[in-house]
């Protein structure tokens, strides 16, 4: 990380900020719902990612949305064994 950048950890997200992740668009062939999941996963601490998932599911969005490469967010998350809590959060909500 560049010296002029500050790493933000344990940032709190308001409900409005969590819901703003539902507004992310895809600017290529990626499924917009996959983009929403990926952005939230990469930025949110676990507590807020779980809240995001609840809102995502309540809106009827697809947790099995696929990337351009044909992988679901859960499949990509399983490859990262350092963050199993995130994997468990999404896996518990996949139908």
C-alpha positions in Angstrom: 0.0 0.0 0.0 1.3 3.5 -0.8 2.5 5.5 2.1 0.0 8.2 1.5 -2.9 5.8 1.7 -4.6 5.0 5.0 -6.1 1.6 5.5 -9.6 1.8 6.9 -10.6 -1.1 9.1 -13.8 -1.8 11.0 -15.5 1.1 9.2 -19.1 1.4 10.3 -21.8 1.4 7.5 -25.2 3.0 7.9 -28.2 1.2 6.5 -28.3 3.7 3.7 -24.6 3.0 2.9 -25.3 -0.8 2.9 -28.2 -0.3 0.5 -26.1 1.9 -1.7 -24.2 -1.2 -2.8 -27.3 -2.4 -4.5 -26.8 0.5 -6.9 -23.5 -0.7 -8.4 -23.7 -1.3 -12.1 -21.7 -3.5 -14.4 -19.7 -1.7 -17.1 -18.8 -4.9 -19.0 -20.5 -8.3 -19.4 -20.5 -9.1 -15.7 -23.8 -9.8 -14.0 -24.7 -6.6 -12.1 -25.8 -8.7 -9.1 -22.4 -10.4 -9.0 -20.7 -6.9 -9.1 -22.8 -5.9 -6.1 -21.8 -8.9 -4.1 -18.1 -8.6 -5.0 -17.9 -4.9 -4.1 -19.6 -5.5 -0.7 -17.3 -8.5 0.0 -14.2 -6.5 -0.8 -15.1 -3.5 1.3 -17.4 -4.4 4.2 -16.4 -5.8 7.5 -18.2 -9.1 8.2 -21.0 -7.6 10.4 -22.0 -5.2 7.6 -21.5 -7.8 4.9 -24.1 -10.0 6.6 -26.5 -7.1 6.8 -25.9 -6.4 3.1 -26.6 -10.1 2.3 -29.9 -9.9 4.1 -31.0 -6.8 2.2 -29.7 -8.4 -1.1 -31.8 -11.5 -0.5 -34.8 -9.5 0.6 -34.8 -7.6 -2.7 -34.9 -10.9 -4.5 -31.4 -10.7 -5.9 -29.5 -13.9 -6.9 -26.7 -15.0 -4.6 -25.7 -17.4 -7.4 -25.1 -14.7 -9.9 -22.0 -15.5 -12.0 -18.9 -13.5 -12.9 -17.8 -13.1 -16.5 -15.7 -16.3 -15.9 -18.8 -18.2 -14.9 -18.1 -18.4 -11.2 -20.4 -17.5 -8.3 -19.3 -15.3 -5.5 -19.4 -18.3 -3.2 -17.1 -20.3 -5.5 -14.6 -17.4 -5.5 -14.8 -17.0 -1.8 -14.2 -20.6 -1.1 -10.8 -20.2 -2.7 -9.8 -17.6 -0.1 -9.5 -19.7 3.1 -8.5 -16.7 5.2 -12.0 -15.4 5.3 -14.2 -18.4 6.0 -16.6 -16.3 8.0 -17.6 -14.5 4.9 -17.9 -17.8 3.0 -20.2 -19.1 5.8 -22.3 -15.9 5.7 -23.1 -16.3 2.0 -23.3 -20.1 2.1 -26.0 -20.0 4.8 -28.2 -17.8 2.6 -27.8 -19.7 -0.7 -30.9 -21.6 -1.6 
